[in-house]
């Protein structure tokens, strides 16, 4: 017996668009494929997603997104975010395709964000999540 040996690659390409002061949009394309397996190489599994964020105030945002995989029902997600102050935020959301809800809280300092979330999936139960995110600005090149 033993463990099966395979290699899988995965990649994501995306963009964010600031439409105006209140609205921003996102688009993502991702793919993964298992290669170097004992059996044949799998086909590439492509997914796409799009979203729209609406800022109601300096503290609150509603985010809506849709994900689609080939031969699957689309996944819709809606999330309400609230920023208590510069470092603390909370969110509550719902995913329709998996019929799960989720909630979380986060802390942000400069370019680092630490988030703690929990979700409840109907057949699978509770799932905790911890994220550490780093962000930065891209410097614009000076033209001669």
C-alpha positions in Angstrom: 0.0 0.0 0.0 1.6 3.3 1.1 0.9 6.9 0.3 0.0 7.9 -3.2 2.4 10.3 -4.8 1.3 13.2 -6.9 2.0 16.9 -7.4 -0.7 19.5 -7.7 -0.2 23.1 -8.9 -2.6 25.9 -8.1 -2.8 29.6 -9.2 -5.0 32.7 -8.9 -5.1 35.8 -11.1 -7.2 38.7 -10.0 -7.9 42.4 -10.1 -9.6 45.0 -8.0 -11.4 48.0 -9.5 -12.3 51.1 -7.6 -15.5 52.2 -9.5 -16.2 55.3 -7.3 -16.0 56.4 -3.7 -18.8 54.0 -2.7 -18.4 50.9 -5.0 -15.5 48.6 -5.9 -15.4 45.4 -7.8 -13.2 42.3 -8.1 -12.6 39.5 -10.6 -10.6 36.3 -10.1 -9.7 33.3 -12.2 -8.1 30.3 -10.5 -7.0 26.9 -11.6 -5.4 23.7 -10.3 -4.3 20.4 -11.7 -2.8 17.2 -10.4 0.3 16.1 -12.4 3.0 13.5 -11.9 0.4 11.1 -10.5 0.5 7.3 -10.8 -2.7 7.5 -12.8 -3.2 10.0 -15.7 -2.8 13.7 -15.2 -6.1 15.4 -14.3 -7.6 18.1 -16.4 -7.2 21.7 -15.2 -10.0 22.7 -12.8 -10.8 26.3 -13.6 -13.0 28.6 -11.3 -13.9 32.2 -11.7 -15.3 34.7 -9.3 -16.6 38.2 -9.3 -17.7 40.6 -6.5 -19.0 44.0 -5.7 -18.4 46.0 -2.5 -20.7 48.8 -1.4 -19.4 51.2 1.3 -22.4 52.6 3.3 -20.2 54.7 5.6 -16.7 55.0 6.9 -17.3 52.0 9.2 -19.6 49.7 7.2 -19.4 47.7 4.0 -21.6 45.1 2.3 -19.8 42.7 0.0 -21.5 40.4 -2.5 -19.6 37.7 -4.6 -20.3 34.8 -6.9 -18.0 31.8 -7.7 -18.5 29.4 -10.5 -16.9 26.0 -11.1 -17.5 23.9 -14.3 -20.6 21.7 -14.0 -21.5 23.1 -10.5 -24.1 25.4 -9.2 -22.7 28.9 -8.5 -21.7 29.9 -5.0 -23.2 33.2 -3.8 -21.7 35.0 -0.7 -23.0 38.1 1.1 -21.0 39.6 4.0 -21.6 42.7 6.2 -18.4 44.2 7.6 -18.2 46.7 10.4 -15.0 48.6 11.5 -15.3 49.6 15.1 -12.1 51.6 15.1 -8.7 51.7 13.3 -7.7 48.3 14.6 -10.9 46.2 15.3 -13.5 44.9 12.9 -16.2 42.2 12.8 -18.2 40.5 10.0 -21.2 38.3 9.5 -22.1 36.5 6.3 -23.9 33.7 4.5 -23.0 31.4 1.6 -25.9 29.9 -0.3 -24.3 27.0 -2.2 -23.1 25.2 0.9 -25.8 26.7 3.2 -23.4 27.9 5.8 -23.1 31.0 7.8 -19.9 32.5 9.2 -18.8 35.2 11.6 -15.5 36.7 12.6 -13.4 39.4 14.1 -10.1 40.9 13.2 -7.3 43.2 14.3 -5.3 45.4 11.9 -2.1 47.3 12.6 -0.4 49.1 9.7 0.1 46.5 6.9 -0.8 43.3 8.9 -4.2 41.9 9.6 -5.0 39.0 12.0 -8.5 37.5 11.6 -10.4 34.8 13.6 -13.5 33.3 12.0 -15.9 30.4 12.6 -18.4 28.9 10.2 -21.2 26.3 10.5 -21.6 23.9 7.6 -24.8 21.8 7.6 -23.4 18.3 7.4 -19.8 19.0 8.4 -20.3 21.1 11.6 -18.0 23.8 13.0 -14.9 25.1 11.2 -12.5 27.6 12.8 -10.2 29.8 10.7 -7.2 31.9 11.5 -5.7 34.3 8.8 -2.7 36.5 8.8 -2.6 38.9 5.9 0.0 41.4 4.8 -0.6 44.2 2.4 1.4 47.0 0.8 1.2 49.6 -1.9 2.9 49.3 -5.2 5.2 52.2 -5.9 4.6 53.9 -9.3 7.7 54.0 -11.5 9.0 57.5 -12.4 9.0 58.2 -16.1 11.7 60.2 -17.7 
